[in-house]
Amino acid sequence: MYIFKDFYNNEVKLSFEDHPFSQTPKHVWVICKYENKWLLTEHKARGLEFPGGNVEVEENAEEAAIREVKEETGGTVSDLTYIGQYYVAGKGRHIVKNVYFATIKTLDDQETYFETNGPVLLQEIPSNVKENHLYSFIMKDDVLTYCLNYIQKEFLIS
């Protein structure tokens, strides 16, 4: 388990074990690859980030992950793998979020991308992402670093 502070100085616990904080998390985050590129979305308020969001009442976390990728990027998930879960001890509330790695089969244009401006494809995640104002706060803590390292090791992806 990794313990560190996030962008807002909240304590974060990240684990690559099977659902260590909750069997029914209310949030998901999906690290996506499409045609050997990273697939992000441009959130209208926060900036560039991997897709994700809330688990709706009628769905489980995996269904939410697939839906969020489709809504925010137009991407159709071909493979979805749970890689970990993290817990944020926020000042106002606590958040538990599943992290997934997804391979995207197709990327389709859509009339709306909900709260985002749609897909953004990157050959690589910049090394200065933590300082780069174009990126969301979600991309600026060690969850991203540890998850990318895990994905590179487990899936032999760079």
Secondary structure, 3 states (H helix, E strand, C coil): CEEEECCCCCEEEEECCCCCCCCCCCEEEEEEEECCEEEEEEECCCEEECCEEECCCCCCHHHHHHHHHHHHHCEEEEEEEEEEEEEEECCCCEEEEEEEEEEEEEECCCCCCCCEEEEEEECCCCCCCCCCCCECHHHCCHHHHHHHHHHHHHHCCC
